[in-house]
């Protein structure tokens, strides 16, 4: 029972980071109808930028984090303005192909600038262990969990109390109605891309501080795909709950199934969840059910 609790607690903490990255997917999809295939690469490049500022340039931590998040804002604005805005009115498949191209470009940039070697972020959080009853918790994971919780609380306030947040909610419902209400939809699209890049880079810094900085971080970012599908493409609460579920199931698979099959199963388990959900409930737990008539 203690081992089970250990896996569940660790899974909840890792799953919270998946949920944060999935939030970016949901915001882009709700606002623009586009599925962003480059989210994992944005996460990875955020970790590399933070590492470069801290290690290569010797910047203090606060300045490195500020520079990382500033890079996220710039990337979101550039992508929306020069890559996605020209695709308005074009088929959605074409726009999604643009995000695939962006994924390849970001991968190439990381390879050219930093190579593919493993890097280690300086210790951002205490690396010790905490004992809570029979459960041992990494301080890094616990601090990352509380950071994610604080961010989600901030986003709830942002969506409910700010003009841009309310505009994003209205735009997600209907673009034409939003325009008739005086909402500048292009600005809302830009805000969605900025927030998506910011949360991805925050996830990259958190995962990079725990797992190291390397090219495989983009794969960790891709684990948000099953989270989004399970929770529902257009549901922010669904992304939160599904992120926790996927994190727990992944840890349970690593604890109980990996020892039986020789390891590696936990890495693909979220994508098995993705396939099952697509076959059984393709609109997710909280997603809007759409029926298309032919």
C-alpha positions in Angstrom: 0.0 0.0 0.0 2.9 2.4 0.8 4.4 1.7 -2.6 1.1 2.4 -4.3 0.7 5.8 -2.4 4.2 6.7 -3.3 3.5 6.2 -7.0 0.2 8.1 -6.8 1.7 11.1 -5.1 4.6 11.3 -7.5 2.2 10.8 -10.4 0.0 13.7 -9.2 3.0 16.0 -9.1 4.4 15.1 -12.5 0.8 15.1 -13.9 0.4 18.7 -12.8 3.2 19.8 -15.2 1.6 17.8 -18.0 -1.6 19.6 -17.2 0.1 23.0 -17.4 1.6 22.2 -20.9 -1.8 20.8 -22.0 -3.4 24.2 -21.1 -1.4 25.7 -24.0 -2.9 23.2 -26.4 -6.4 23.8 -25.2 -6.1 27.6 -25.4 -4.9 27.5 -29.0 -7.6 25.0 -30.0 -10.4 26.9 -28.3 -9.3 30.3 -29.8 -8.3 29.3 -33.3 -9.4 25.7 -33.9 -5.7 24.7 -34.6 -4.0 21.8 -32.9 -0.5 23.0 -32.1 2.0 20.2 -32.9 5.0 22.3 -31.8 4.2 22.5 -28.1 6.7 19.9 -27.1 9.5 21.7 -29.0 8.5 25.1 -27.4 8.9 23.3 -24.0 12.3 22.0 -25.0 13.6 25.3 -26.3 12.4 27.0 -23.1 14.6 24.7 -21.0 17.6 25.3 -23.3 17.2 29.1 -23.2 17.0 29.1 -19.4 20.1 26.8 -19.2 22.0 29.1 -21.7 21.2 32.2 -19.7 22.2 30.6 -16.4 25.3 28.7 -17.5 26.6 30.1 -20.8 26.0 33.7 -20.0 26.2 33.5 -16.2 23.0 35.5 -15.6 21.4 35.5 -12.2 18.4 33.2 -11.7 15.8 36.0 -11.7 17.2 37.5 -14.9 17.4 34.0 -16.6 13.8 33.3 -15.8 12.7 36.7 -17.0 14.7 36.2 -20.2 13.1 32.8 -20.7 9.6 34.1 -20.3 10.4 37.1 -22.4 11.6 34.7 -25.2 8.2 32.9 -24.8 6.3 36.1 -25.3 8.4 37.0 -28.4 8.1 33.5 -29.9 4.3 33.5 -29.4 3.9 36.9 -31.1 6.2 36.0 -34.0 4.5 32.7 -34.7 1.0 34.2 -34.6 1.9 37.2 -36.7 4.1 35.7 -39.4 3.1 32.0 -39.5 -0.5 31.7 -38.4 -2.2 35.0 -39.3 -1.5 34.6 -43.0 -3.3 31.2 -42.7 -6.6 32.8 -41.7 -9.3 31.7 -44.1 -7.2 28.7 -45.3 -8.0 25.1 -44.5 -7.3 24.1 -40.9 -5.1 21.2 -42.1 -2.8 23.8 -43.8 -2.5 25.7 -40.5 -1.7 22.5 -38.6 1.0 21.7 -41.2 2.5 25.1 -40.3 2.8 24.0 -36.7 4.4 20.8 -37.8 6.9 22.9 -39.8 7.5 25.0 -36.7 8.2 21.9 -34.7 10.9 20.9 -37.2 12.4 24.4 -37.2 12.7 24.6 -33.4 14.2 21.1 -33.3 16.8 22.2 -35.9 17.6 25.4 -34.1 18.3 23.6 -30.8 20.5 21.1 -32.7 22.5 23.8 -34.5 22.9 26.1 -31.4 23.3 23.7 -28.5 23.8 20.2 -30.1 22.1 17.1 -28.7 24.1 16.6 -25.6 22.7 16.4 -22.1 22.9 19.6 -20.1 22.2 20.1 -16.4 20.4 23.1 -15.0 21.9 24.6 -11.9 19.8 23.6 -8.9 16.7 25.8 -9.0 15.0 24.1 -6.1 16.2 22.1 -3.1 16.9 18.6 -4.2 16.3 16.8 -0.9 13.5 14.5 0.1 10.6 15.0 2.4 9.0 12.3 4.5 5.2 12.6 4.8 4.1 9.6 6.8 5.1 6.6 4.7 5.5 8.6 1.5 8.8 10.1 0.4 8.5 13.2 -1.8 11.1 15.0 -3.9 11.3 18.6 -2.8 11.8 19.5 -6.5 8.6 17.8 -7.5 6.7 19.3 -4.6 7.8 22.9 -5.3 7.0 22.4 -9.0 3.6 21.2 -8.1 2.8 24.2 -5.9 4.1 26.5 -8.7 1.7 24.9 -11.2 -1.2 25.2 -8.7 -0.4 28.9 -8.2 -0.3 29.4 -12.0 -3.6 27.7 -12.5 -5.2 29.9 -9.8 -3.7 32.9 -11.6 -5.1 31.8 -14.9 -8.6 31.3 -13.4 -8.5 34.9 -12.1 -7.1 36.1 -15.5 -10.0 34.4 -17.4 -12.7 35.6 -15.1 -11.5 39.2 -14.2 -9.5 40.6 -17.0 -10.6 42.1 -20.3 -8.3 39.9 -22.4 -9.4 36.8 -20.4 -13.1 37.5 -20.9 -12.4 38.3 -24.6 -10.7 34.9 -25.0 -13.7 33.1 -23.5 -16.0 35.0 -25.9 -13.8 34.4 -28.9 -13.7 30.7 -28.1 -17.5 30.5 -28.3 -18.0 32.4 -31.6 -15.6 34.6 -33.6 -18.2 36.5 -35.5 -20.2 37.4 -32.4 -17.0 38.5 -30.7 -16.2 40.8 -33.6 -19.7 42.3 -33.4 -19.1 43.0 -29.7 -15.9 45.0 -30.6 -13.4 42.3 -29.6 -10.3 42.4 -31.7 -10.1 38.7 -32.5 -6.5 38.9 -34.0 -5.3 40.3 -30.6 -7.0 37.4 -28.8 -5.3 34.9 -31.1 -1.9 36.6 -30.3 -2.7 36.4 -26.6 -3.5 32.7 -26.8 -0.2 31.9 -28.6 1.7 34.0 -26.1 0.1 32.2 -23.1 0.6 28.9 -24.8 4.3 29.5 -25.3 4.8 30.9 -21.8 3.2 27.8 -20.1 5.2 25.5 -22.3 8.5 27.2 -21.4 7.5 27.1 -17.7 6.9 23.4 -18.1 10.3 23.1 -19.9 12.1 24.8 -17.0 10.4 22.7 -14.4 10.9 19.4 -16.2 14.5 20.4 -17.2 15.4 21.1 -13.6 14.1 17.6 -12.6 15.2 15.5 -15.6 18.0 17.5 -17.2 18.0 19.5 -20.4 18.1 17.5 -23.6 16.3 16.8 -26.9 14.0 14.3 -25.2 12.2 17.1 -23.4 10.2 17.6 -26.6 8.9 14.0 -26.2 7.9 14.8 -22.6 6.0 17.8 -23.9 4.2 15.5 -26.4 2.8 13.6 -23.5 0.4 16.5 -23.2 -1.4 15.2 -26.3 -3.0 12.3 -24.4 -3.9 14.7 -21.7 -5.7 17.0 -24.1 -7.5 14.2 -25.8 -8.6 12.6 -22.5 -9.7 15.8 -20.9 -11.4 17.2 -24.1 -9.8 19.5 -26.7 -11.9 22.5 -25.6 -12.0 22.0 -21.8 -9.5 23.7 -19.5 -10.8 21.8 -16.4 -10.5 18.7 -18.4 -6.8 19.4 -19.1 -6.2 19.8 -15.4 -8.0 16.6 -14.3 -6.7 14.5 -17.3 -3.1 15.7 -16.6 -3.3 14.3 -13.1 -4.9 11.1 -14.3 -2.2 10.5 -17.0 0.6 11.4 -14.5 -0.7 8.8 -12.0 -1.3 6.1 -14.5 2.2 6.6 -16.0 3.8 6.3 -12.5 1.7 3.2 -11.7 2.8 1.6 -15.0 6.4 2.4 -14.2 6.1 0.8 -10.8 4.0 -2.3 -11.6 4.3 -3.1 -15.3 7.9 -2.0 -16.2 9.5 -4.5 -13.8 7.5 -7.3 -15.5 8.3 -6.3 -19.1 11.9 -5.1 -18.6 11.2 -1.3 -18.6 10.1 1.2 -21.2 6.3 0.6 -21.0 5.6 3.6 -18.9 7.0 5.9 -21.6 4.5 4.7 -24.2 1.6 4.2 -21.8 0.2 7.7 -22.2 -0.1 7.1 -25.9 -1.9 3.8 -25.3 -4.3 5.9 -23.3 -4.6 8.2 -26.3 -5.5 5.4 -28.6 -8.1 4.0 -26.2 -9.8 7.3 -25.7 -9.9 8.1 -29.4 -11.7 4.8 -30.0 -14.1 4.9 -27.0 -14.7 8.6 -26.3 -13.0 10.8 -29.0 -14.3 14.0 -27.5 -12.8 13.3 -24.1 -14.2 13.4 -20.6 -15.3 17.0 -20.6 -15.1 17.9 -24.3 -18.0 19.0 -26.3 -19.7 16.2 -28.3 -20.0 17.1 -31.9 -22.0 15.1 -34.4 -21.2 15.5 -38.1 -23.9 14.4 -40.6 -22.8 13.2 -44.0 
